[in-house]
Amino acid sequence: MDSKRLIIFIALSFSILLLWQEYFAPKPAAKPAVTQQASTAASNSDTPAAASNVAQPADSSLSRGQRITVTTDLVKAEIDTTGGDLRSLQLLKHDAAEDASKPFELFTDKGAHLYVAQTGLVSAGNAALPTHKTVFSAEKTAYTLQGDKVEIKLTAPEANGVKVSKVYTFHKGSYLIDVRYDIVNAGTTPLTSTAYFRLLRDGKAPEGESRFAQTFTGPAVYTTEGTFQKVAFSDLDKGKAEYVKNSDNGWVAMLQHYFMSAWILKPLDGKSVCANAQACTFQLEPKNGAYSAAAMVNVAPIAAGQSASVTVPLYAGPEEYNTITKVADGMAYAKDFGKVHIFASPLFWLLTKLHSMVQNWGWAIILLTLIVKAVFYPLTAASYRSMAKMKVLAPRLENLKQQYGDDRMKFQQAVMEMYKTEKVNPLGGCLPMLIQIPVFIGLYWALLASVELRQADWLYIADLARPDPFYILPALMAITMFAQTFLNPPPADPMQAKMMKIMPVAFSVMFFFFPAGLVLYWVVNNLLSIAQQWYVNKSIEKARKLALQS
């Protein structure tokens, strides 16, 4: 196989796939909008019911009550008194994808998207426990972080002698929010209950998601038993979701490009909220036009006159490696590198180390490209040597083609005899390239999934996660691809020759839509490849001239 044909095939396939997805592929069916009920009483009939002390969160209809705002150094949150839901969460250090003048909103119940955090309590013997339908009361409607933390206490109406408070604790410099239930059993009988903690969102692509760089959006479960398990929305619709259902550790999350939210059963700095593997249950399911990712925690029985508390931390923020790896085991998997995790993960680790040295993600990408190129130098050199030899034989190949005309069999026999005489392997340029492909794809995903590149500047670029504002890098990409065509052996087929001239322009079009950080990697890689290939070609030519002179 000619390496030219391999490159053409890969480039054409990739371009056609991306262009098809962008302009012609059927758009996913829009999920029904979640309705909002005007009356809380009207929605109370749908409170979760306990079955064997396991909570079954109800449908996605939301009532709207009074809003409580919470402002910290990192987030601005809105808590609704109906259910004490966390209905809005703005990440103040991250710009919105479509309007950089506004903060990114992760949780929302306004506009076209729904994404909220809900909790509640249920009991087989006491249906009056507060759920996400209950109307809570609060001491005030606005809280601002003053010291290291701020607490927001919501109080549910007392029922059957049971008093319940729901307490949010926001911490300075952290995206981790502690959600605690304080339960006082002032009744005359023991109280058994289950607390549920769920994330509810629609199935739409997140704001700013590009069809040229799609990543996973949906629920995921991590446990030590099943490791990391992503579940597609489509699998939930079909009832084909496979994940660990019971565990005393791990977390359940909703993932999207760059950001995530997760209920954590066992944080790194604390004990598990589950007494055993049967005390906690994960549940992923569709909910009337939305999707639920929930963790259910069986609360230890509370004797009459006694009290108890249950706390489950909620992480809601960016998938920053240095942040999420300090929250819980396995959180690094949330940086979704797809099926090339085995290659992408170590490359991203190296990228973070380089960033710690140079303190700039753009220069770190360049250094990483240099290192990867150096590691694969022997392989690429072997490929370029083979291509250089093929280039030298190009005139003889053309002569053979004219000599044998339409007799393809004799032409192929003559070509193979020439390769044998000149000791040239026509596959020599392909195999070294094929070996490198998984690594280069891994590097692509490592850069694509890195929220660290968001709002990271480099020279004239203010955000490496957005397309180049002046299209300088995509233009350089096209130029370098075109320059490489002169270093490679010309195809014998005139049609292939024309394709090689058109390909740099056609293939580089999609790079105008790619994040600048990705294009920066490709440009640097191409420049290094041109330099190496030019050096190899000159060396081959020099050696051949010396051989002829002798």
C-alpha positions as CSV (number, residue, x, y, z in Angstrom):
1,M,0.0,0.0,0.0
2,D,1.4,3.4,-1.0
3,S,1.6,5.7,2.0
4,K,0.1,8.5,-0.2
5,R,-3.0,6.4,-0.6
6,L,-3.2,5.8,3.1
7,I,-3.0,9.5,3.9
8,I,-5.6,10.3,1.3
9,F,-7.9,7.6,2.5
10,I,-7.6,8.8,6.2
11,A,-8.0,12.4,5.3
12,L,-10.9,11.9,3.0
13,S,-12.7,9.6,5.4
14,F,-12.3,12.0,8.3
15,S,-13.4,15.0,6.3
16,I,-16.4,13.4,4.8
17,L,-17.5,12.1,8.3
18,L,-17.2,15.4,9.9
19,L,-18.9,17.3,7.1
20,W,-21.7,14.8,7.0
21,Q,-22.2,15.2,10.8
22,E,-22.2,18.9,10.6
23,Y,-24.5,19.5,7.6
24,F,-26.4,16.4,6.6
25,A,-26.7,14.0,9.5
26,P,-30.2,13.8,11.1
27,K,-30.5,16.1,14.1
28,P,-31.3,14.3,17.3
29,A,-34.9,14.6,18.3
30,A,-35.5,17.3,20.8
31,K,-36.6,16.0,24.2
32,P,-39.9,17.4,25.5
33,A,-39.5,20.4,27.6
34,V,-40.0,19.9,31.3
35,T,-43.2,21.5,32.4
36,Q,-43.4,23.7,35.5
37,Q,-46.5,23.3,37.6
38,A,-48.1,26.5,39.0
39,S,-49.1,24.8,42.2
40,T,-47.0,22.8,44.6
41,A,-50.0,21.0,45.9
42,A,-50.8,19.8,42.4
43,S,-47.4,18.1,42.1
44,N,-47.3,16.6,45.6
45,S,-49.2,13.6,44.4
46,D,-46.0,12.6,42.6
47,T,-43.7,12.3,45.6
48,P,-41.3,9.4,45.6
49,A,-42.5,6.2,47.2
50,A,-40.3,3.8,49.3
51,A,-40.1,0.2,48.3
52,S,-38.0,-1.9,50.6
53,N,-36.6,1.4,51.9
54,V,-35.3,2.3,48.4
55,A,-36.3,5.7,47.1
56,Q,-37.8,6.0,43.6
57,P,-37.5,9.6,42.5
58,A,-40.6,10.8,40.7
59,D,-41.0,12.5,37.3
60,S,-39.3,15.7,36.1
61,S,-42.2,18.2,36.5
62,L,-40.9,21.2,38.6
63,S,-42.8,23.6,40.7
64,R,-41.3,27.1,41.2
65,G,-41.1,28.6,44.7
66,Q,-39.1,31.4,46.3
67,R,-35.4,31.6,45.2
68,I,-32.5,31.8,47.6
69,T,-29.2,33.1,46.1
70,V,-25.8,32.1,47.3
71,T,-22.6,33.8,46.1
72,T,-19.1,32.6,46.8
73,D,-15.8,33.3,45.2
74,L,-16.4,30.6,42.5
75,V,-20.1,30.2,42.1
76,K,-23.5,31.9,42.2
77,A,-26.3,29.5,43.0
78,E,-30.0,29.6,43.2
79,I,-31.9,27.3,45.6
80,D,-35.6,26.9,45.2
81,T,-37.7,26.6,48.4
82,T,-39.7,23.9,46.5
83,G,-37.8,20.8,47.4
84,G,-34.7,22.8,48.3
85,D,-33.5,22.1,44.8
86,L,-30.3,23.5,43.4
87,R,-31.9,25.0,40.3
88,S,-29.1,27.3,39.0
89,L,-25.3,27.3,39.3
90,Q,-23.2,29.8,37.6
91,L,-19.4,29.2,37.5
92,L,-18.0,32.7,37.9
93,K,-14.5,31.8,36.7
94,H,-15.7,30.3,33.4
95,D,-17.3,32.2,30.5
96,A,-20.4,31.1,28.8
97,A,-19.8,29.2,25.5
98,E,-22.0,31.5,23.4
99,D,-21.5,34.8,25.3
100,A,-18.1,35.3,26.9
101,S,-19.4,38.3,28.8
102,K,-21.6,36.0,31.0
103,P,-20.6,33.3,33.4
104,F,-21.1,29.7,32.4
105,E,-24.3,28.2,33.8
106,L,-24.0,24.6,34.7
107,F,-27.4,24.0,36.4
108,T,-30.5,25.7,35.0
109,D,-34.2,25.4,34.9
110,K,-34.7,28.4,32.6
111,G,-34.9,28.6,28.8
112,A,-34.3,25.6,26.5
113,H,-32.3,23.5,29.0
114,L,-33.0,21.7,32.2
115,Y,-30.3,20.6,34.6
116,V,-30.9,20.6,38.4
117,A,-29.8,18.8,41.6
118,Q,-32.7,17.4,43.7
119,T,-32.8,15.5,47.0
120,G,-35.5,14.1,49.3
121,L,-36.4,11.6,52.0
122,V,-38.9,8.8,51.8
123,S,-40.1,6.1,54.1
124,A,-42.4,3.1,53.8
125,G,-43.9,3.9,57.1
126,N,-44.0,7.7,57.0
127,A,-45.1,9.3,53.7
128,A,-44.9,12.8,55.2
129,L,-41.1,13.1,55.0
130,P,-39.9,16.0,52.8
131,T,-39.2,15.3,49.1
132,H,-38.2,17.4,46.1
133,K,-41.9,18.5,46.1
134,T,-42.0,19.8,49.7
135,V,-42.0,23.6,50.3
136,F,-39.2,24.6,52.7
137,S,-38.7,27.8,54.5
138,A,-35.5,29.7,54.9
139,E,-34.2,32.5,57.2
140,K,-33.3,34.8,54.4
141,T,-33.2,34.9,50.6
142,A,-29.5,35.9,49.9
143,Y,-26.3,34.6,51.3
144,T,-22.7,35.7,50.5
145,L,-19.6,33.8,51.5
146,Q,-17.7,35.9,54.2
147,G,-15.2,33.4,55.7
148,D,-14.3,29.9,54.7
149,K,-17.8,28.6,54.3
150,V,-21.5,29.6,54.3
151,E,-24.4,27.5,55.4
152,I,-28.0,27.7,54.1
153,K,-30.5,26.0,56.3
154,L,-33.9,25.1,54.9
155,T,-36.7,23.8,57.2
156,A,-39.4,21.5,56.2
157,P,-42.9,21.5,57.8
158,E,-43.0,19.2,60.9
159,A,-45.1,16.1,60.3
160,N,-45.9,13.2,62.7
161,G,-43.4,14.5,65.1
162,V,-40.5,14.4,62.6
163,K,-38.5,17.6,62.1
164,V,-36.2,17.8,59.1
165,S,-33.7,20.5,58.0
166,K,-31.8,20.5,54.7
167,V,-28.5,22.3,54.9
168,Y,-26.3,23.4,52.1
169,T,-22.6,24.2,52.9
170,F,-20.6,26.1,50.3
171,H,-16.8,26.3,50.8
172,K,-14.3,29.0,49.8
173,G,-12.2,28.1,46.7
174,S,-14.2,24.9,46.1
175,Y,-16.8,23.5,43.8
176,L,-17.7,20.9,46.4
177,I,-21.1,21.5,48.1
178,D,-22.1,19.5,51.2
179,V,-25.8,18.6,51.3
180,R,-27.0,17.5,54.7
181,Y,-30.2,16.3,56.2
182,D,-30.7,16.8,59.9
183,I,-33.5,14.5,61.1
184,V,-35.1,14.7,64.5
185,N,-37.6,11.9,65.4
186,A,-39.8,13.5,68.1
187,G,-42.5,10.8,67.5
188,T,-43.2,7.7,69.4
189,T,-42.0,5.0,66.9
190,P,-38.6,4.4,65.3
191,L,-38.2,6.0,61.9
192,T,-36.7,4.2,58.9
193,S,-36.0,6.3,55.8
194,T,-34.1,6.5,52.6
195,A,-32.4,9.7,51.3
196,Y,-32.2,10.1,47.6
197,F,-29.7,12.5,45.8
198,R,-30.3,12.9,42.1
199,L,-29.2,14.9,39.1
200,L,-31.9,15.7,36.6
201,R,-31.2,17.0,33.1
202,D,-32.6,16.9,29.5
203,G,-31.0,14.9,26.8
204,K,-29.9,17.9,24.7
205,A,-26.3,18.7,23.7
206,P,-24.8,21.3,26.1
207,E,-24.4,24.9,25.1
208,G,-21.6,25.5,22.6
209,E,-21.2,21.9,21.7
210,S,-19.7,21.6,18.2
211,R,-20.5,18.9,15.7
212,F,-16.9,18.9,14.7
213,A,-15.7,18.0,18.2
214,Q,-18.5,16.0,19.9
215,T,-17.9,14.5,23.3
216,F,-20.0,12.4,25.6
217,T,-23.0,13.9,27.4
218,G,-24.8,11.7,29.9
219,P,-24.8,9.9,33.2
220,A,-21.9,7.8,34.5
221,V,-21.3,5.6,37.6
222,Y,-17.9,4.9,39.2
223,T,-17.4,2.1,41.8
224,T,-14.4,0.0,42.8
225,E,-16.4,-3.0,41.6
226,G,-17.3,-1.8,38.1
227,T,-14.7,1.0,37.7
228,F,-16.0,3.7,35.3
229,Q,-19.3,3.1,33.4
230,K,-20.8,5.6,31.0
231,V,-24.4,5.2,30.0
232,A,-25.8,6.8,26.9
233,F,-29.2,8.5,27.0
234,S,-30.3,6.2,24.1
235,D,-29.5,3.1,26.3
236,L,-31.6,4.5,29.1
237,D,-34.5,4.9,26.6
238,K,-34.1,1.3,25.5
239,G,-33.7,0.0,29.0
240,K,-30.3,-1.4,28.1
241,A,-28.2,0.5,30.7
242,E,-25.5,-1.6,32.4
243,Y,-23.8,-0.4,35.5
244,V,-23.2,-1.4,39.1
245,K,-26.4,-0.9,41.0
246,N,-25.3,-1.4,44.6
247,S,-22.1,-0.2,46.3
248,D,-20.7,1.4,49.4
249,N,-18.4,3.6,47.5
250,G,-18.0,5.6,44.3
251,W,-20.1,8.3,42.7
252,V,-22.9,9.0,40.2
253,A,-22.5,11.8,37.8
254,M,-23.8,13.7,34.8
255,L,-21.0,14.5,32.3
256,Q,-20.6,16.9,29.5
257,H,-17.8,18.6,27.6
258,Y,-15.5,20.3,30.2
259,F,-17.9,20.2,33.1
260,M,-19.6,17.7,35.4
261,S,-21.7,17.2,38.5
262,A,-21.5,14.2,40.8
263,W,-23.0,12.9,44.1
264,I,-20.2,11.3,46.0
265,L,-20.7,8.4,48.4
266,K,-17.1,8.2,49.6
267,P,-15.0,11.4,49.3
268,L,-11.2,11.1,49.6
269,D,-11.2,13.0,52.9
270,G,-14.1,11.2,54.6
271,K,-15.9,8.0,55.3
272,S,-18.5,6.3,53.1
273,V,-22.1,7.4,53.8
274,C,-23.1,3.7,53.3
275,A,-22.8,1.2,56.0
276,N,-22.4,-1.6,53.5
277,A,-22.9,-2.3,49.8
278,Q,-26.6,-2.9,50.2
279,A,-27.2,0.5,52.0
280,C,-26.6,2.5,48.8
281,T,-28.1,2.1,45.4
282,F,-27.4,3.8,42.1
283,Q,-30.3,4.4,39.7
284,L,-30.2,5.8,36.1
285,E,-33.4,6.2,34.2
286,P,-35.4,8.4,31.8
287,K,-38.0,10.7,33.5
288,N,-40.7,12.1,31.3
289,G,-38.5,14.0,28.8
290,A,-35.5,14.2,31.1
291,Y,-33.0,11.8,32.6
292,S,-32.2,11.0,36.3
293,A,-28.9,9.9,37.8
294,A,-29.5,9.2,41.4
295,A,-27.9,7.7,44.5
296,M,-30.2,6.3,47.3
297,V,-28.8,6.1,50.8
298,N,-30.6,4.0,53.5
299,V,-30.5,6.0,56.7
300,A,-29.9,4.0,59.9
301,P,-33.1,3.6,61.9
302,I,-33.7,6.6,64.2
303,A,-35.3,5.7,67.6
304,A,-38.1,7.8,69.1
305,G,-36.6,10.9,70.7
306,Q,-33.3,10.5,68.8
307,S,-31.8,12.4,65.8
308,A,-29.5,11.6,62.9
309,S,-27.8,13.3,60.0
310,V,-26.8,12.2,56.5
311,T,-24.4,14.2,54.3
312,V,-23.6,13.5,50.6
313,P,-21.2,16.0,48.9
314,L,-22.1,17.3,45.5
315,Y,-19.3,18.3,43.1
316,A,-20.5,20.7,40.4
317,G,-17.8,22.4,38.4
318,P,-15.1,22.0,35.7
319,E,-13.3,18.7,35.0
320,E,-10.0,20.2,36.1
321,Y,-7.6,17.3,36.7
322,N,-5.9,18.9,39.7
323,T,-9.3,19.6,41.3
324,I,-11.3,16.5,40.7
325,T,-8.6,14.0,41.6
326,K,-8.6,15.5,45.1
327,V,-12.4,14.9,45.5
328,A,-12.9,11.2,45.2
329,D,-11.4,8.0,43.8
330,G,-11.8,7.6,40.0
331,M,-12.8,11.2,39.3
332,A,-10.0,11.4,36.7
333,Y,-12.2,9.2,34.5
334,A,-14.6,12.1,34.2
335,K,-12.2,13.7,31.8
336,D,-13.6,11.7,29.0
337,F,-10.8,10.5,26.6
338,G,-13.1,8.0,24.9
339,K,-11.8,4.6,23.9
340,V,-8.2,5.9,23.7
341,H,-7.9,6.6,27.4
342,I,-4.9,4.3,27.7
343,F,-3.0,6.7,25.4
344,A,-4.6,10.0,26.2
345,S,-4.3,9.7,30.0
346,P,-0.5,9.6,30.3
347,L,-0.2,12.3,27.5
348,F,-2.5,14.6,29.5
349,W,-0.5,13.8,32.7
350,L,2.7,14.9,30.8
351,L,0.9,18.0,29.5
352,T,0.1,19.1,33.1
353,K,3.7,18.5,34.2
354,L,4.9,20.7,31.3
355,H,2.4,23.4,32.2
356,S,3.7,23.4,35.8
357,M,7.1,24.2,34.3
358,V,6.2,26.9,31.7
359,Q,2.9,28.2,33.2
360,N,1.3,28.5,29.8
361,W,-0.9,25.9,28.1
362,G,0.1,27.0,24.6
363,W,3.8,26.5,25.2
364,A,3.1,23.3,27.1
365,I,1.3,21.9,24.0
366,I,4.3,22.8,21.9
367,L,6.7,21.1,24.3
368,L,4.5,18.0,24.4
369,T,4.5,17.9,20.6
370,L,8.3,18.1,20.6
371,I,8.6,15.3,23.1
372,V,6.1,13.0,21.2
373,K,7.9,13.8,17.9
374,A,11.3,13.0,19.5
375,V,10.0,9.6,20.9
376,F,8.7,8.6,17.5
377,Y,11.7,10.0,15.6
378,P,13.1,6.6,14.6
379,L,9.8,5.4,13.3
380,T,9.0,8.5,11.3
381,A,12.6,8.6,10.0
382,A,12.2,5.0,8.7
383,S,8.9,6.1,7.0
384,Y,10.4,9.1,5.4
385,R,13.4,7.1,4.2
386,S,11.1,4.7,2.5
387,M,9.1,7.6,1.0
388,A,12.3,9.3,-0.2
389,K,13.4,6.1,-2.0
390,M,10.0,5.9,-3.6
391,K,10.4,9.5,-4.7
392,V,13.7,8.7,-6.4
393,L,12.0,5.8,-8.2
394,A,9.1,7.9,-9.4
395,P,10.5,8.6,-12.9
396,R,11.3,4.9,-13.5
397,L,7.8,4.1,-12.3
398,E,6.3,6.5,-14.8
399,N,8.4,4.9,-17.6
400,L,7.2,1.5,-16.7
401,K,3.6,2.7,-16.8
402,Q,4.2,4.1,-20.3
403,Q,6.0,0.9,-21.4
404,Y,3.3,-1.6,-20.4
405,G,0.3,0.7,-21.1
406,D,-3.0,-1.1,-20.1
407,D,-1.3,-4.4,-19.3
408,R,-1.8,-4.1,-15.5
409,M,-0.4,-7.5,-14.7
410,K,2.9,-7.1,-16.4
411,F,3.2,-3.5,-15.0
412,Q,2.7,-4.8,-11.5
413,Q,5.3,-7.6,-12.0
414,A,7.8,-5.0,-13.4
415,V,7.2,-2.7,-10.4
416,M,7.7,-5.5,-7.9
417,E,10.9,-6.6,-9.6
418,M,12.2,-3.0,-9.5
419,Y,11.3,-2.8,-5.8
420,K,13.2,-6.0,-5.2
421,T,16.2,-4.9,-7.1
422,E,16.4,-1.5,-5.4
423,K,15.6,-3.1,-2.0
424,V,12.6,-0.8,-1.5
425,N,9.6,-1.9,0.6
426,P,6.4,-0.2,-0.6
427,L,4.8,-0.7,2.8
428,G,7.8,0.9,4.5
429,G,6.2,4.3,4.6
430,C,2.9,3.0,5.9
431,L,3.7,0.7,8.8
432,P,5.6,3.2,11.0
433,M,2.7,5.7,10.4
434,L,0.1,3.1,11.4
435,I,1.9,2.4,14.7
436,Q,1.8,6.1,15.6
437,I,-1.9,6.6,14.9
438,P,-3.3,5.5,18.3
439,V,-0.9,7.8,20.1
440,F,-1.8,10.8,17.9
441,I,-5.5,10.1,18.3
442,G,-4.9,9.9,22.1
443,L,-3.2,13.2,22.0
444,Y,-6.1,14.7,20.1
445,W,-8.6,13.5,22.7
446,A,-6.3,14.6,25.6
447,L,-6.4,18.2,24.2
448,L,-10.1,18.1,23.2
449,A,-11.2,17.0,26.7
450,S,-9.0,19.5,28.6
451,V,-11.1,22.2,30.3
452,E,-7.7,23.6,31.3
453,L,-7.4,25.0,27.8
454,R,-10.6,27.0,28.3
455,Q,-9.8,30.7,28.6
456,A,-6.1,29.8,28.5
457,D,-4.2,32.4,26.4
458,W,-1.2,32.0,24.1
459,L,0.3,34.9,22.2
460,Y,-2.6,36.6,20.3
461,I,-5.1,33.8,21.3
462,A,-7.2,34.5,24.4
463,D,-8.9,31.1,24.6
464,L,-7.2,27.9,23.3
465,A,-10.5,26.0,23.6
466,R,-12.2,28.3,21.0
467,P,-11.3,28.6,17.3
468,D,-8.5,30.9,16.3
469,P,-10.1,34.3,16.1
470,F,-7.9,35.4,13.2
471,Y,-7.7,31.9,11.5
472,I,-3.9,32.2,11.5
473,L,-3.3,28.7,12.8
474,P,-5.7,27.0,10.3
475,A,-4.1,29.0,7.5
476,L,-0.7,27.8,8.6
477,M,-2.1,24.3,8.8
478,A,-3.2,24.5,5.1
479,I,0.2,25.9,4.1
480,T,2.2,23.2,5.9
481,M,0.0,20.4,4.5
482,F,0.5,21.8,1.0
483,A,4.3,22.0,1.5
484,Q,4.4,18.4,2.5
485,T,3.1,17.4,-0.9
486,F,6.3,18.5,-2.5
487,L,8.4,16.4,-0.1
488,N,6.5,13.2,-0.9
489,P,6.8,10.9,-3.9
490,P,4.3,12.1,-6.6
491,P,1.5,9.6,-7.3
492,A,1.7,7.9,-10.6
493,D,-2.1,8.3,-11.1
494,P,-2.9,11.8,-12.4
495,M,-6.2,11.8,-10.4
496,Q,-4.2,11.1,-7.2
497,A,-1.8,13.9,-8.0
498,K,-4.7,16.3,-8.3
499,M,-6.2,15.1,-5.1
500,M,-2.9,15.7,-3.3
501,K,-3.0,19.3,-4.4
502,I,-6.6,19.8,-3.3
503,M,-6.4,17.8,-0.1
504,P,-4.6,20.4,2.0
505,V,-7.3,23.0,1.4
506,A,-10.2,20.6,1.8
507,F,-8.8,18.9,4.9
508,S,-7.8,22.1,6.6
509,V,-11.3,23.7,6.3
510,M,-12.5,21.8,9.3
511,F,-9.6,23.1,11.3
512,F,-11.2,26.6,11.1
513,F,-13.8,25.2,13.5
514,F,-11.5,23.3,15.8
515,P,-10.2,24.6,19.2
516,A,-7.1,26.6,18.7
517,G,-5.2,24.4,21.1
518,L,-5.8,21.4,18.8
519,V,-4.8,23.3,15.7
520,L,-1.6,24.5,17.4
521,Y,-0.6,20.9,18.1
522,W,-1.2,19.9,14.4
523,V,0.7,23.0,13.0
524,V,3.7,22.3,15.2
525,N,3.6,18.6,14.4
526,N,3.5,19.5,10.7
527,L,6.4,21.9,10.9
528,L,8.5,19.3,12.7
529,S,7.5,16.6,10.1
530,I,8.5,18.9,7.2
531,A,11.9,19.6,8.8
532,Q,12.5,15.9,9.5
533,Q,11.3,14.8,6.1
534,W,13.4,17.5,4.3
535,Y,16.5,16.3,6.3
536,V,15.9,12.7,5.4
537,N,15.3,13.5,1.8
538,K,18.6,15.4,1.5
539,S,20.4,12.6,3.3
540,I,19.1,10.1,0.8
541,E,19.9,12.3,-2.2
542,K,23.5,12.9,-0.9
543,A,24.1,9.2,-0.2
544,R,22.8,8.3,-3.7
545,K,25.0,10.9,-5.4
546,L,28.0,9.5,-3.5
547,A,27.1,6.0,-4.5
548,L,26.9,7.0,-8.2
549,Q,30.2,8.9,-8.1
550,S,32.0,5.9,-6.6
